[in-house]
Amino acid sequence: MTGLRMVHAHGDRITVTEPTTGVELFAYVYRPEAAWEAPKPYLHPIRTLAGDVVTDYRPNDHRWHKGLQMTASHLSGSNLWGGNSYVHGEGYLALPERVGSMAHVTFEEVAADDSGAVIAERLTWHPYDGTLWADEERRIEVHDVDPGAGSWALTWTSAVTNRRDEPLRFGSPTTAGREMAGYTGLFWRGPRAFRDGRITGPEGEGPELMGQQAPWIAYSGEHDGTDGHATLVFAHAPENDHTGAGGAHPAHWFVRNEPFAAVAPSWAFFEEFELAPGDTLTRRYRVVVADGEWERGDVEKYLADHPW
């Protein structure tokens, strides 16, 4: 593979382009944005190798939805997700004093070669008053770019260390009392055309996979403006303990195709968990971006051919 091209507009974004097709695979945007939207870095637009966009940005229903981003919807009473905050018995309320941020500090590595590309970053997490609650070491790796097969992949690793003198409590709207709204963690918002898209898991299909445990979830949608479909595959690294067999807090999937397309490997769907002072929470995920509508067998073959 010819080496990927990276362009860094300092203070704004990093773009990664595949030279054979000339397609900009994504932009990693890290400039601060509106405070009410819980400023944080994000990837948008993300494109397939055919050049089709598979993310949305500031949709009119949720302005704080921005491509693919790390979020924390309920964190020790703060909202590092954006927008209104869910309060049990009262619904979603405009509580700006709860809305925090994830701030870029520095890049440890920004590099591309024949094997792929790496963006390694340090960030800090803050509540509304700006105090330091956590440090994050983030690493986004682009790999397995295959124009012939029409697919490419990224691996997202986040290691979050509690810098408070008390535990950080990770939760979600569901842990706060709203049924089946366990969104938090790495969150993808699909384009408007992907509504009613196809949701596939290892042992089931459709919206009933909401809140279920599985090593991967695939979402296929049909484009506006161009013919054809695209498929995104979201996969847990083995150490993430998606079954619960090896740890105390297994993950569950947040996935919707109505009223919008969204997928998140939620780390606090049904139950809160605590991160003790000085402890680090590490999660690693893979996102495969492919042209075409993949069947379950296609996903399983890809994951078998591209082991962790």
N, C-alpha and C positions, 0 to 999 in steps of 0.2 A: 504494500500500500504506500502510495506517495504520502509524504508527511502532511498532516493537517496544518492549516494556517490559523494563527491566532493574531488578533489585533486588540491591544489594550488601550482604550481611551481612558486615561487615568482620572480617577474620581467619578467615573460614570459606569463603564461596562467593559467586559471582555467578550469578544465574539470568536467563534470557532467555525471555520469553513472547510468543507471537504473539496479538495482541488479538482478531482476528476469531474464531478458534477457541477462544481461552482456553487453549491448550496451552502448557505450559512446554517449550520446545524442548530445553533442556539446563540443567544446573548445571555451572559450572566451579568445582571444589573445590580450594582451595589450602592448606587447613590441614594441618599435619604429621600423619602417621599412623605406624603401627608401623614401627620401625627395620628389622626383618627384611624388611619389604616394600618397602624402598628408597623412602622417602617422596618423593612428587613430585605436582605438580598433575595433575588429570585431568578429563575430561568424563563425568559420569554423574549421573542417567540422561539419555540422548539419546532423544528421542521423534520419531515421525512427526507430521505435522499431524493425523492421526486420533487422536493421543494414545497410540499404542502404543510401548512401550519397546524399543529396539534395541541395548542394551548390557547387559553383565553386570557385577557388582561383587563382588569377593572370593569367587569360586566355590570350592567345597570342594576342587577339584583343584589350583587355583593361586590362593592368597589374594591374591597381588600383581597379579592381573589386574583392572584397574579401568577399565572403559569404554573411552575413547579417550585415550591418553597417549603422551608422548614417552619413549622408553626408550633405554638403552645397555647391552646384556646383557654385553658383554665390552669393557672400556675400560681399556687399560693394566694388566690384571690385576685390575681392580675390576669389581664387579657393580652397575650402576645400574638393574637390571631388577627384582631382588627375589628372595627365596626362596633355594633352594639353588643353588650354583654348579657348572657343568659342568667336570669335570677329566677329560681324556682318559685312558682306561684304567681309571678309577675311577667314572665316572658322575657323578650329581649328589650333591654333598656339602654338609652344613650348615657353611658357612664364614662366620660373621658378620663376621669381620674383612675380608672382601672386599666387603661390601654397603655401598654409598654412598647418595647422595641428590641430588635436584634441589630447591633451596630457593627459594621465592618471596622476592623482595627488595622490589619495589614495582610498582605499576601506573603506566604512563606515560599510558594513556588507557583510560577505560571510558565508552563513549558509545553512544547509540542514536538514530536518526532515521528518517525515512520510507524511507530507502534500505537500512537494515540496522542492524548493530551491530558494535562493535569492542571487543576486549579486547587491549590492548598491555601486555606485562609484561616485567620484567627478572628473571632467575633466576640462580642460581649452582649449579655442579655440584661435588660433593665426594666423595672416597673416604671410607672408614670413619672416618679420623682427623679429618675435618672441614677439611682444608686446601683451598685454592681451586685447582681444576683448570681450570675454564672458566666463562665468562659466556655467558648466552644471552639474546638478544632475541627474544621470542615475540609473534606477532601472530595473533589469531584473528578473522576477519571473517565475519559472518553476512550472507548476501545471497540474492537470487533466491528470496525466500519467496513462494510462490504457492499459496494455499489452494485455488484452483480446480483447479490441476493436481495438488495433493497432494504437492508437493515443496518442499524448501528446501535450501540449501547453505551450507557453511562452507569457508573457505580458511585453512589453518594454515601459517604461515611460522615457521621457527626458524633463527636465525643464531647459531651456537655458535663462540666465540672461545677458543682455547687460551691459558690464563694460566700454564701451567707453563714451566719453563726447558728442557724437553725435549718431543719430540713426543708427542701423544696418539695411541694406537693403537686404532682402532675395529675390533672384530671381532664374532663371534657364536659360538654353540656349534659351527657347522659349521667355522668357521676354526680352532676348537680341537680338531676331530677327530670331531664327531658329524655323520653324514650327514643332509643335507636338514633341518637345524634352524637355518636362517640368520636367526632372528628377532632384530631390533633396529630401532631407529628408531621412527617413529610406528606404534602398535600398537592395533588394535581387537579387543576380545573381544565376541562376540555372545552373546545370551541362550541359555539351555539349549535352548529350543524351536527354535533355528536349526541344531541339529545336523542333518547330512544335507542342508543347504541347497544351493542351486544356485549354482555358481561359473561365471562367464562372463567371457571375455576377448575381445579383438578377433578372434582367430583360433583359439579353442578353448574347451573347457568342461571343468569337473571338476577334481579334485585334481591332475591331471597338470600343471596350470599352476604348481604349486609350483616355485620356483626359476627360472621363466621371466621374460623381459623383455617388457614391454608398456606402452603409455602409460596403460592403465587396467585395473581389475579390478572386476567387479560381483558382489555376493553377495545372493541372495534367500533369505528364510526365511519360514516360516509361523508365525504367532503362536499361543501358548497363550492361552486365556481369551477371545479375540475371533476373529471370522472374518477370514480374509484373510491376505495376505502383505505384506512390505515389502522394498524393495531399497535397498542402499547401494552407491554407486559411489565408488571410490577412484581418483583421477587424479593423475598427475605433472604439474607445471607444465613447460612446454617446456624451461626452462633446467636442469631436473634431469637431463637427458641419459640418458633411459631406454634408448636404443639403444647408447650407447657411442661413437657416431660423433664426438661433439664433446668427449670428455673421457677421462680415464684410468681412471675407476672407475664404470662404469654400475651402476644399481640392478637388483635382482631382487626378485620378489614372494615373500613368505612367505604362504601361504594354505592353510587347512584347513577341512574341514567334519566331520572326525572326529579325535579324540573330542570336539572342540568347534569352534565357529565362530570363526575368527580371520583377520585380514588385516593385513599390514604391508608397506609398500614398503621392504624392507630395504636399508640403505645399506652393509652389509658381509656379504652372504650367503656367498659363496665365498672371498673374499679380504679380508684386513685392509687398511686404508689408514691412513696417518699424516697428522695435522694438525700442521703445524709450529708452534713457539711464535709467538704473535701472529697466526697465520692464522685465518681465519673460514670455517666450513663453513655454507652456506646452502641450505636445502631448502624447497620450497613445494609443498603438496598441496591438493587439493580433495576434500571428502567431500560427496556428494549423498545426502540422506535422502528416500526416496520411498515413498508408499503404493502397494501393488500389486507384482506380479511383472513386472519389466521384461525384455523380450527384448533381444537384441543391438541390433536396430534402434532400439529406444527409447533405449538408452544413447547410441548414436552420434548420433541426432537431438538429444538434449538437449545433448551436448557441442558439437555444431556450432552450436546455437542460443545457447549460452552460452560464447563463446570467452574465453580468458584475457585 
